[in-house]
Amino acid sequence: MQTDVLIIGNSAAGLSAAETIRKYDFDKKITIVSKESGPAYSRVLLPYVLRGKLDYDNLFIRDGNYYIENNFYYIEGLIVSVNTESKTAVCESSEIIKYDSLLIATGSNPVKPPIPGIESEGVYHMWTKDDLDHLMPHFNKDKRVVVIGSGFVSLQAAWSAVCKGLKVTVIELADRIMPSVIDNKGAEILTGKIKECGVDLRIDTLTLAIKKRDDGTFVIDLKDQSSIEADFIIVGTGVKPNTSFLEETDIDIDRGICVNRYMQTSVDDVYAAGDVAGGPTAFGDQHQIHALWPTAIEMGKVAGMNILGKQFVYEGSLNMNVTQMYDMTVASMGQFTDNLDCDEHLMPESSGMGYLKICAKDDQIIGACLIGKTSAMKIFGMLRPVIRLNKKLKVDITRLESDLQKLTYGVAH
Ligand SMILES: Cc1cc2nc3c(=O)[nH]c(=O)nc-3n(C[C@H](O)[C@H](O)[C@H](O)COP(=O)(O)OP(=O)(O)OC[C@H]3O[C@@H](n4cnc5c(N)ncnc54)[C@H](O)[C@@H]3O)c2cc1C
C-alpha cells in the first residue's frame, strides 16, 4: 500500500504528530501502525489501574471511532524493517507500506538483566497493557512479590502492591534508589518512607538467580544474603529504545535515534519523536532521551509540523517527573542532581512542603527536587516556564512562591 505519512507507533508521540498534521490537512493519507492491539492507552496510568485508583477502561486515551473520525488508516502489526531508499516499511505479515514521510515513534522496551531464570513464566515487567493484564490476577492480598530494580516505574509497581496488601520486597543493585529522578537526600527520605510502608527494601543487593519451584512459586538467590521466596516477580531494570527494525538503514542511532530541532533524523523524510528519540534539551544537550510523556507529545507536534513543511523549531525538552507514591509527592525538574556546580536553596521546614530543593546558577533557577507535599506543586508549575525561558530570579527561598507569582503573572497573589 501507499501512504503520504507513515507513523510507526500509536501512543503519545505518534498521535501527537498525526493530530498536528490533521489539524492543517484533512486529506493527507496518514497510516498509523502499532504492534499492540486496540486503541491507544496511556502507560502513565498503568500503576494507577494496578493499585485500584483508576478503572481499567480509563487507561484508553482514544476510542475505536477516533481513527475513523480523523481519517487515520490504522494497522495493528509489527514493523520488521525499513528501507529508506525505496521509502518502504515491511510488516511482519509481509505487507509493504510505501511512504513519502516516515515518523518513527516506537518508544522503548524493558531490558532483562542477565539473571538465570529471568525468562520463567511468572516473571513480569510493568511496561505495557499486556503486562498489566498479566499482573492484575496476581495482585491479591498477602501474595509475595519481589520487584527487581528501584527506578521510577519499579517503585510505582511496588507501591501498587503495597496498596493492594501484598508482601513486597524491592531489590536494588546500586547503593540508592531512583538515581536519575531524585537527589541523594530525596532518596534517603523516600527510602525511609518506603520502609515505613512495610516494604523490605534492599539496596546494594545482587540477584544471582531466579529459581522456579514445581508449585509455581519462586526462590530468589542473592549475593551474601539468604534467599527469598516470592509468588511472582516484577523486573524493572531499565529500557532500550525500539530501533532493531532500523538495522539495515543509515539512520544515526546513539542509544536513541538522533534528531535535530526539527525532529529530523540523519536521513531525508525520516523523523523520530518520543522515547525512541534522543533530541535537544532546554539546557543545550543535543541528543538526550527523556522518556517522558509530555516530551513525547511536544516532539510529536514538532515532527508533525515539519512533515507539513512548516519549519517548526523545537525549543528543547525540559524533564519533569511527578508522581504520588508512599503517601508523598515525588517530583523533580531540570538539573537538580548532587555535585552540580550551582547554589542549592532548601525550603524551610516551617513551610510544611517537605523536602524541596531549588538549584540556581547565576540568578537563574535550573532545577528542583521534591519529596513532600502536593502543596509544593504550585511552585513546580511556576518553575517550568521560568526555567524554560531562562528568566532571571535571585532566589530568596522564604519568598520564592510570591516572587515566582510576580514573575509568572506580574502580581503576587
Ligand atoms: C508504568 C509507567 C509509568 C510511567 N509514568 C510516567 C509519568 O508519570 N510521567 C511521564 O511523563 N512519563 C511516564 N512514563 C513514560 C511515558 O509513558 C513514555 O514517555 C511515553 O509513553 C512515550 O511515548 P512514545 O509515544 O514515545 O512511546 P510509547 O508510549 O512507548 O509507544 C510506542 C508505540 O510504538 C509501537 N511500536 C513499537 N515498536 C513497534 C514496531 N516495530 N512496529 C509497530 N509498532 C511498534 C507500540 O505498540 C506503541 O504503540 C511511564 C511509563 C511507564 C511504563
The ligand as a Tripos MOL2 file, in Angstrom:
@<TRIPOS>MOLECULE
LIG
   53    58     1     0     0
SMALL
NO_CHARGES

@<TRIPOS>ATOM
      1 C1          4.4980    2.3040   34.1700 C.3       1 LIG1
      2 C2          4.9150    3.5860   33.5270 C.ar      1 LIG1
      3 C3          4.7010    4.7800   34.1800 C.ar      1 LIG1
      4 C4          5.0920    5.9800   33.5980 C.ar      1 LIG1
      5 N1          4.8570    7.1360   34.2720 N.ar      1 LIG1
      6 C5          5.1680    8.3080   33.6960 C.ar      1 LIG1
      7 C6          4.8740    9.5360   34.3530 C.ar      1 LIG1
      8 O1          4.3540    9.5610   35.4810 O.2       1 LIG1
      9 N2          5.1760   10.6960   33.7040 N.ar      1 LIG1
     10 C7          5.7430   10.7030   32.4550 C.ar      1 LIG1
     11 O2          5.9700   11.7840   31.9070 O.2       1 LIG1
     12 N3          6.0480    9.5550   31.8260 N.ar      1 LIG1
     13 C8          5.7840    8.3650   32.4080 C.ar      1 LIG1
     14 N4          6.0540    7.1970   31.7460 N.ar      1 LIG1
     15 C9          6.7420    7.2620   30.4370 C.3       1 LIG1
     16 C10         5.7440    7.5170   29.2840 C.3       1 LIG1
     17 O3          4.7540    6.5410   29.3160 O.3       1 LIG1
     18 C11         6.5110    7.4970   27.9720 C.3       1 LIG1
     19 O4          7.4290    8.5640   27.9810 O.3       1 LIG1
     20 C12         5.5670    7.6240   26.7560 C.3       1 LIG1
     21 O5          4.6780    6.5640   26.7090 O.3       1 LIG1
     22 C13         6.3950    7.6940   25.4800 C.3       1 LIG1
     23 O6          5.5450    7.7630   24.3980 O.3       1 LIG1
     24 P1          6.0080    7.2740   22.9640 P.3       1 LIG1
     25 O7          4.8800    7.5940   22.0500 O.co2     1 LIG1
     26 O8          7.3430    7.7860   22.6550 O.co2     1 LIG1
     27 O9          6.2060    5.6890   23.0810 O.3       1 LIG1
     28 P2          5.3030    4.5460   23.6870 P.3       1 LIG1
     29 O10         4.2480    5.0730   24.5670 O.co2     1 LIG1
     30 O11         6.2320    3.5440   24.2500 O.co2     1 LIG1
     31 O12         4.5930    3.9150   22.4000 O.3       1 LIG1
     32 C14         5.3040    3.2270   21.4160 C.3       1 LIG1
     33 C15         4.3500    2.7800   20.3230 C.3       1 LIG1
     34 O13         5.0950    2.1530   19.2860 O.3       1 LIG1
     35 C16         4.5490    0.8730   18.9700 C.3       1 LIG1
     36 N5          5.6520    0.0610   18.4440 N.ar      1 LIG1
     37 C17         6.8820   -0.1390   18.9780 C.ar      1 LIG1
     38 N6          7.6600   -0.8530   18.1380 N.ar      1 LIG1
     39 C18         6.9110   -1.1130   17.0350 C.ar      1 LIG1
     40 C19         7.1480   -1.7930   15.8040 C.ar      1 LIG1
     41 N7          8.3340   -2.3330   15.4880 N.pl3     1 LIG1
     42 N8          6.1410   -1.8840   14.9190 N.ar      1 LIG1
     43 C20         4.9240   -1.3290   15.1820 C.ar      1 LIG1
     44 N9          4.6430   -0.6530   16.3250 N.ar      1 LIG1
     45 C21         5.6320   -0.5410   17.2300 C.ar      1 LIG1
     46 C22         3.9380    0.4190   20.2970 C.3       1 LIG1
     47 O14         2.9820   -0.5800   20.1030 O.3       1 LIG1
     48 C23         3.3390    1.7500   20.7870 C.3       1 LIG1
     49 O15         2.1150    1.9970   20.1170 O.3       1 LIG1
     50 C24         5.6990    5.9820   32.3110 C.ar      1 LIG1
     51 C25         5.9140    4.7670   31.6390 C.ar      1 LIG1
     52 C26         5.5290    3.5870   32.2400 C.ar      1 LIG1
     53 C27         5.7530    2.2940   31.5090 C.3       1 LIG1
@<TRIPOS>BOND
     1     1     2 1
     2     2     3 ar
     3     2    52 ar
     4     3     4 ar
     5     4     5 ar
     6     4    50 ar
     7     5     6 ar
     8     6     7 ar
     9     6    13 1
    10     7     8 2
    11     7     9 ar
    12     9    10 ar
    13    10    11 2
    14    10    12 ar
    15    12    13 ar
    16    13    14 ar
    17    14    15 1
    18    14    50 ar
    19    15    16 1
    20    16    17 1
    21    16    18 1
    22    18    19 1
    23    18    20 1
    24    20    21 1
    25    20    22 1
    26    22    23 1
    27    23    24 1
    28    24    25 2
    29    24    26 1
    30    24    27 1
    31    27    28 1
    32    28    29 2
    33    28    30 1
    34    28    31 1
    35    31    32 1
    36    32    33 1
    37    33    34 1
    38    33    48 1
    39    34    35 1
    40    35    36 1
    41    35    46 1
    42    36    37 ar
    43    36    45 ar
    44    37    38 ar
    45    38    39 ar
    46    39    40 ar
    47    39    45 ar
    48    40    41 1
    49    40    42 ar
    50    42    43 ar
    51    43    44 ar
    52    44    45 ar
    53    46    47 1
    54    46    48 1
    55    48    49 1
    56    50    51 ar
    57    51    52 ar
    58    52    53 1
@<TRIPOS>SUBSTRUCTURE
     1 LIG1         1 GROUP 0 **** ****
